[in-house]
Each structure stands twice: as structure tokens, then as C-alpha cells.
Amino acid sequence: MPKRKRIQRQHTEDWQTIQQYTLWPEQTAYELLRPLVLFGDPAGKCAQETGAAERTLNRKAPRVVTLEIANEIRKKTEDGRQYAARF
């Protein structure tokens, strides 16, 4: 069996631990918004845990969803034609 290329870590929702593992600002921004977008956690709860402004989290979370939808629209089907989104 080949040796792992990356260090395997325990899954955590603890913001201090997550912050230690992020290497780039983009990762930190993603981890700030992930609980809101993925799990539907309230922005107030995330703001308390992370120290980020609740208003900022409320403003940025819909942008992430919009970008994900836009990326889905850009995906191509097997025959190479773009499909119409069903959103």
C-alpha cells in the first residue's frame, strides 16, 4: 500500500483548530462560510465561533451558492453540449 501524501487529521468543527490547518486566505474564507452553506447554520452562531462579522457572513453566503449554481450551469454533458440548468 502506498504511503499517504498528506497528513490525515481528525474531523473537527472547532474554529481554532481549523484555522491552524488553513494555509491560504481562500481556505480560511471557505471554512468560514462552509457551515452556513453546507449545513444551514445561522450566521450569528458562526460569527460567535469565528469572530467574523455576522453581517459579512450573511452577505457572502448567498454569493457562494450563486457561484456554485453558475459552475453547474457551465458543466458540459457527455456529448459536449451545455445543458440548461434546472434551478
C-alpha positions as CSV (number, residue, x, y, z in Angstrom):
1,M,0.0,0.0,0.0
2,P,1.5,3.4,-1.0
3,K,2.4,5.9,1.7
4,R,-0.1,8.8,2.3
5,K,1.0,12.1,0.7
6,R,-1.0,14.2,3.2
7,I,-1.3,14.1,7.0
8,Q,-4.6,12.6,8.0
9,R,-6.3,14.7,10.7
10,Q,-9.4,14.2,12.8
11,H,-12.6,15.9,11.5
12,T,-13.4,18.9,13.6
13,E,-15.7,21.9,13.8
14,D,-13.5,23.8,16.2
15,W,-12.6,27.1,14.6
16,Q,-9.2,27.4,16.3
17,T,-8.1,24.0,15.1
18,I,-9.4,24.7,11.5
19,Q,-7.6,28.0,11.4
20,Q,-4.3,26.3,12.3
21,Y,-4.7,23.9,9.3
22,T,-5.5,26.5,6.7
23,L,-2.6,27.6,4.5
24,W,-4.1,30.2,2.3
25,P,-6.7,33.0,2.8
26,E,-9.0,31.3,0.3
27,Q,-9.1,28.2,2.6
28,T,-9.9,30.4,5.6
29,A,-12.8,32.1,3.7
30,Y,-14.2,28.8,2.6
31,E,-14.1,27.4,6.1
32,L,-15.9,30.5,7.4
33,L,-18.8,30.0,5.0
34,R,-18.9,26.2,4.9
35,P,-21.2,25.7,7.9
36,L,-23.7,28.3,6.6
37,V,-23.9,27.0,3.1
38,L,-23.5,23.3,3.7
39,F,-25.3,22.8,7.0
40,G,-27.5,25.8,7.1
41,D,-26.1,27.0,10.4
42,P,-27.2,30.5,11.5
43,A,-24.7,33.3,10.7
44,G,-24.9,34.5,14.3
45,K,-23.7,31.2,15.7
46,C,-20.8,31.1,13.1
47,A,-19.9,34.7,13.9
48,Q,-19.6,33.9,17.6
49,E,-17.5,30.9,17.0
50,T,-15.1,32.5,14.5
51,G,-15.1,36.2,15.4
52,A,-16.2,37.2,11.9
53,A,-18.9,39.8,11.5
54,E,-22.4,38.3,11.2
55,R,-23.4,40.8,8.5
56,T,-20.4,39.8,6.4
57,L,-21.3,36.1,6.7
58,N,-24.9,36.8,5.7
59,R,-23.7,38.8,2.7
60,K,-21.2,36.3,1.4
61,A,-23.0,33.0,1.9
62,P,-25.6,33.6,-0.9
63,R,-22.7,34.6,-3.3
64,V,-21.1,31.1,-2.7
65,V,-24.4,29.4,-3.6
66,T,-24.7,31.6,-6.7
67,L,-21.2,30.7,-7.8
68,E,-21.9,27.0,-7.3
69,I,-25.0,27.2,-9.4
70,A,-23.1,29.1,-12.1
71,N,-20.5,26.4,-12.1
72,E,-23.1,23.7,-12.5
73,I,-24.6,25.6,-15.5
74,R,-21.1,25.7,-17.1
75,K,-20.6,21.9,-16.8
76,K,-21.0,20.0,-20.0
77,T,-22.8,16.8,-20.8
78,E,-21.1,13.7,-22.3
79,D,-21.7,14.8,-25.9
80,G,-20.1,18.3,-25.2
81,R,-23.2,20.4,-25.4
82,Q,-24.1,22.6,-22.4
83,Y,-27.3,21.8,-20.7
84,A,-29.9,24.2,-19.4
85,A,-29.9,24.4,-15.6
86,R,-32.9,23.0,-13.8
87,F,-32.8,25.5,-10.9
